């Protein structure tokens, strides 16, 4: 179990997902978690009621007393949040961990004293059930121990990969936005089943199990997805007929462009933020 205290800046859905995962895996206790938010008191009240976490009136005390400060606001709110709270972070005391899409460690470092370690992460909302895919990258002053701490934090809620920061926007497009792409596919499969005569609950059950089974096959066989696809695609058969329709609509390219578009939007969000003036 982690001995460090954690302060979440922002009561976002991602913050809620991470808190859920941390407490489910018993990596920390509710007493070691504080959450502060700009204005939405109902969100804070809901998190306090659900998890029993702290929400102190003196927000600056929560930040100063924390060991890990986890930035979980929307990209548009980063400037305001860091202008207000960055001043309280000190070298040797704090680690700033960001889950904000598109915002670089070098930009976050402009809001804090030299020497404050910053680690950028990109989890996804599957961390709620301990199944996140999280990318991690270290900033200028983040050493091995800070990366290890962050890896431990997010390993409790899924799979972690540590890589160069320039690749984190791609992680955002692939695994950060990826669950939504999968849910969109589920919607389409379910609706196809319903339109073809299945009851909604049957269409849902079959669709979810199909995706779960396919994912398990990838994990347990370690075979290439193309090979697994070919094994169930007999020439002239039913799967072959369906695959041909997907190919005619350039399905693979559409998925790739979705990932690229999400990646590019993450980059754009980061670039937009760097144009804002930073007080020193």
C-alpha positions as CSV (number, residue, x, y, z in Angstrom):
1,X,0.0,0.0,0.0
2,X,1.2,3.5,-0.8
3,X,2.2,5.6,2.2
4,X,2.0,8.8,0.1
5,X,-1.0,11.2,0.4
6,X,-2.7,12.2,-2.9
7,X,-4.5,15.4,-3.7
8,X,-6.6,15.5,-6.9
9,X,-7.0,18.9,-8.5
10,X,-10.3,18.5,-10.3
11,X,-13.2,16.2,-9.6
12,X,-13.4,15.0,-13.2
13,X,-14.7,11.6,-14.4
14,X,-11.1,10.5,-14.8
15,X,-10.4,11.5,-11.2
16,X,-13.4,9.5,-10.1
17,X,-12.2,6.5,-12.2
18,X,-8.7,6.6,-10.7
19,X,-10.0,6.9,-7.1
20,X,-12.3,4.0,-7.8
21,X,-9.5,1.8,-9.0
22,X,-7.0,2.8,-6.2
23,X,-9.5,2.0,-3.5
24,X,-10.7,-1.2,-5.1
25,X,-7.1,-2.5,-5.4
26,X,-6.5,-1.2,-1.8
27,X,-3.4,0.7,-3.0
28,X,-4.3,3.5,-0.6
29,X,-7.0,4.5,1.8
30,X,-9.8,7.1,1.6
31,X,-8.1,9.1,4.4
32,X,-5.0,9.5,2.1
33,X,-7.0,11.1,-0.7
34,X,-8.1,14.7,-1.0
35,X,-10.1,16.2,-3.8
36,X,-10.4,19.9,-4.6
37,X,-12.5,21.4,-7.4
38,X,-13.0,24.9,-8.8
39,X,-16.7,25.4,-8.4
40,X,-18.8,22.2,-8.7
41,X,-19.7,21.5,-5.1
42,X,-22.1,18.7,-6.1
43,X,-19.3,16.7,-7.7
44,X,-17.2,17.0,-4.5
45,X,-20.2,16.1,-2.4
46,X,-20.9,13.1,-4.6
47,X,-17.2,11.8,-4.3
48,X,-17.2,12.4,-0.5
49,X,-20.4,10.4,-0.1
50,X,-19.4,7.6,-2.4
51,X,-15.7,7.1,-1.4
52,X,-15.3,8.9,1.9
53,X,-12.4,11.0,0.6
54,X,-11.5,14.3,2.0
55,X,-12.6,17.7,0.6
56,X,-11.0,20.3,2.9
57,X,-12.2,23.9,3.0
58,X,-8.6,25.2,2.9
59,X,-7.7,23.9,-0.5
60,X,-4.1,25.2,-0.3
61,X,-3.5,23.1,2.8
62,X,-4.6,20.0,0.9
63,X,-2.2,20.7,-1.9
64,X,0.7,21.6,0.4
65,X,0.3,18.5,2.6
66,X,0.0,16.1,-0.3
67,X,3.0,14.0,-1.6
68,X,1.4,13.4,-5.0
69,X,-0.6,16.1,-6.6
70,X,-2.7,14.7,-9.4
71,X,-3.9,17.2,-12.0
72,X,-7.2,15.9,-13.4
73,X,-8.9,19.0,-14.9
74,X,-10.1,19.6,-18.5
75,X,-7.4,21.0,-20.8
76,X,-9.1,24.4,-20.9
77,X,-8.8,24.7,-17.1
78,X,-5.1,23.8,-16.8
79,X,-3.9,27.4,-16.9
80,X,-6.3,28.6,-14.2
81,X,-5.6,25.6,-12.0
82,X,-1.8,25.7,-12.3
83,X,-1.7,29.5,-11.8
84,X,-3.6,29.0,-8.5
85,X,-2.0,25.8,-7.2
86,X,1.4,25.5,-8.9
87,X,2.9,28.0,-6.5
88,X,2.4,25.6,-3.6
89,X,4.5,22.7,-5.1
90,X,8.0,22.4,-3.8
91,X,11.1,20.3,-4.9
92,X,11.7,17.4,-2.6
93,X,8.2,17.4,-1.3
94,X,5.8,17.1,-4.2
95,X,5.4,15.1,-7.4
96,X,3.0,16.5,-10.0
97,X,1.2,13.8,-12.0
98,X,-1.0,15.0,-14.9
99,X,-3.7,13.0,-16.7
100,X,-4.6,16.0,-18.9
101,X,-4.6,15.2,-22.6
102,X,-2.2,17.1,-24.8
103,X,-0.5,19.1,-22.1
104,X,3.3,18.7,-22.1
105,X,5.5,18.3,-19.0
106,X,7.6,21.3,-20.2
107,X,4.4,23.5,-20.2
108,X,3.4,22.3,-16.7
109,X,6.9,23.0,-15.4
110,X,6.5,26.7,-16.2
111,X,4.0,26.9,-13.4
112,X,6.2,25.4,-10.7
113,X,9.6,26.0,-9.1
114,X,12.6,24.5,-10.8
115,X,13.2,21.0,-9.5
116,X,9.5,20.0,-9.0
117,X,9.2,16.6,-10.8
118,X,6.3,16.4,-13.3
119,X,5.1,13.1,-14.8
120,X,2.6,13.1,-17.6
121,X,0.2,10.2,-18.0
122,X,-2.6,9.1,-20.3
123,X,-4.9,6.5,-18.7
124,X,-8.4,5.7,-19.9
125,X,-11.6,5.3,-18.0
126,X,-11.3,1.5,-17.8
127,X,-9.2,2.2,-14.7
128,X,-12.5,2.2,-12.9
129,X,-12.5,-1.6,-13.1
130,X,-8.7,-2.0,-12.9
131,X,-8.3,-2.4,-16.7
132,X,-6.8,0.9,-17.9
133,X,-4.1,1.1,-20.5
134,X,-1.9,4.0,-19.3
135,X,1.1,5.7,-21.0
136,X,3.6,7.5,-18.8
137,X,6.4,10.0,-19.6
138,X,8.8,11.8,-17.3
139,X,9.4,15.5,-17.3
140,X,12.7,17.3,-16.9
141,X,13.1,16.9,-13.2
142,X,11.3,13.5,-12.8
143,X,13.8,10.8,-11.8
144,X,13.6,7.1,-11.8
145,X,11.9,7.0,-8.3
146,X,9.1,9.4,-9.5
147,X,8.5,7.3,-12.6
148,X,8.4,4.2,-10.5
149,X,5.9,5.8,-8.1
150,X,3.7,6.8,-11.0
151,X,4.0,3.3,-12.5
152,X,2.9,1.8,-9.2
153,X,0.0,4.2,-8.9
154,X,-1.4,3.3,-12.4
155,X,-0.4,-0.4,-12.3
156,X,-3.0,-0.7,-9.6
157,X,-5.6,0.2,-12.2
158,X,-4.4,-1.6,-15.3
159,X,-1.5,-1.9,-17.7
160,X,1.3,0.7,-17.8
161,X,3.8,1.5,-20.5
162,X,6.6,4.1,-20.0
163,X,7.8,5.8,-23.2
164,X,9.1,9.0,-24.7
165,X,6.8,12.0,-24.2
166,X,6.4,12.8,-27.9
167,X,4.5,9.5,-28.2
168,X,1.9,10.3,-25.6
169,X,-0.4,12.1,-28.0
170,X,-0.5,8.9,-30.0
171,X,-1.3,7.0,-26.8
172,X,-4.1,9.5,-26.3
173,X,-5.5,8.7,-29.7
174,X,-5.1,4.9,-29.4
175,X,-5.9,3.8,-25.8
176,X,-7.1,7.1,-24.3
177,X,-9.9,7.5,-26.8
178,X,-9.9,3.8,-27.8
179,X,-12.6,2.7,-25.4
180,X,-15.1,5.1,-27.0
181,X,-14.3,3.7,-30.4
182,X,-14.9,0.2,-29.1
183,X,-18.2,1.3,-27.5
184,X,-19.2,2.8,-30.9
185,X,-18.5,-0.5,-32.5
186,X,-20.6,-2.2,-29.8
187,X,-23.5,0.2,-30.6
188,X,-23.4,-0.7,-34.2
189,X,-23.2,-4.5,-33.6
190,X,-26.0,-4.4,-31.1
191,X,-28.2,-2.4,-33.5
192,X,-27.5,-4.8,-36.3
193,X,-28.7,-7.6,-34.2
194,X,-31.8,-5.8,-33.1
195,X,-32.6,-4.8,-36.7
196,X,-32.2,-8.4,-37.7
197,X,-34.8,-9.5,-35.1
198,X,-32.9,-10.1,-31.8
199,X,-34.3,-8.8,-28.6
200,X,-32.1,-5.9,-27.3
201,X,-30.9,-7.8,-24.2
202,X,-29.9,-10.8,-26.4
203,X,-28.1,-8.5,-28.8
204,X,-26.2,-6.9,-25.9
205,X,-25.3,-10.2,-24.3
206,X,-24.0,-11.7,-27.5
207,X,-22.1,-8.6,-28.6
208,X,-20.3,-8.1,-25.2
209,X,-19.3,-11.7,-25.0
210,X,-18.1,-11.7,-28.6
211,X,-15.8,-8.7,-27.8
212,X,-14.6,-10.2,-24.5
213,X,-13.9,-13.6,-26.1
214,X,-12.0,-12.0,-29.0
215,X,-9.9,-9.9,-26.6
216,X,-9.1,-13.0,-24.5
217,X,-8.1,-14.9,-27.6
218,X,-5.6,-12.1,-28.4
219,X,-4.2,-12.2,-24.9
220,X,-4.1,-16.0,-24.3
221,X,-2.9,-17.1,-27.8
222,X,-0.6,-14.2,-28.4
223,X,-1.3,-14.7,-32.1
224,X,-1.5,-11.8,-34.6
225,X,-5.0,-10.4,-35.0
226,X,-4.7,-10.9,-38.8
227,X,-4.0,-14.6,-38.3
228,X,-7.0,-15.0,-35.9
229,X,-9.2,-13.2,-38.4
230,X,-8.1,-15.4,-41.2
231,X,-8.8,-18.6,-39.2
232,X,-12.5,-17.7,-39.0
233,X,-12.8,-16.2,-42.5
234,X,-13.4,-19.1,-44.9
235,X,-13.4,-18.0,-48.6
236,X,-17.0,-17.6,-49.7
237,X,-18.3,-18.0,-46.1
238,X,-20.4,-15.8,-43.8
239,X,-17.5,-14.0,-42.2
240,X,-15.9,-13.5,-45.6
241,X,-19.1,-11.8,-46.8
242,X,-19.2,-9.4,-43.8
243,X,-15.5,-8.6,-44.0
244,X,-15.9,-7.7,-47.7
245,X,-18.6,-5.1,-46.7
246,X,-16.2,-3.6,-44.1
247,X,-13.5,-3.5,-46.7
248,X,-15.8,-1.8,-49.2
249,X,-16.4,1.0,-46.6
250,X,-12.6,1.2,-45.9
251,X,-13.2,0.2,-42.3
252,X,-9.5,-0.1,-41.4
253,X,-8.7,3.3,-42.7
254,X,-11.6,4.9,-40.9
255,X,-10.4,3.4,-37.6
256,X,-6.8,4.6,-38.3
257,X,-8.1,8.1,-39.1
258,X,-10.1,8.2,-35.9
259,X,-6.9,7.5,-33.9
260,X,-4.9,10.0,-35.9
261,X,-7.6,12.7,-35.4
262,X,-7.7,12.1,-31.7
263,X,-3.9,12.3,-31.6
264,X,-3.9,15.5,-33.6
265,X,-6.5,17.1,-31.4
266,X,-4.4,16.3,-28.3
267,X,-1.5,18.0,-29.9
268,X,-3.7,21.0,-30.8
269,X,-5.0,21.3,-27.2
270,X,-1.4,21.4,-26.0
271,X,-0.4,24.0,-28.5
272,X,-3.4,26.2,-27.7
273,X,-2.4,26.2,-24.0
274,X,1.2,27.2,-24.6
275,X,0.0,30.5,-26.0
276,X,-1.4,31.6,-22.6
277,X,0.8,33.8,-20.5
278,X,2.4,32.2,-17.5
279,X,3.2,34.2,-14.3
280,X,6.6,33.6,-12.7
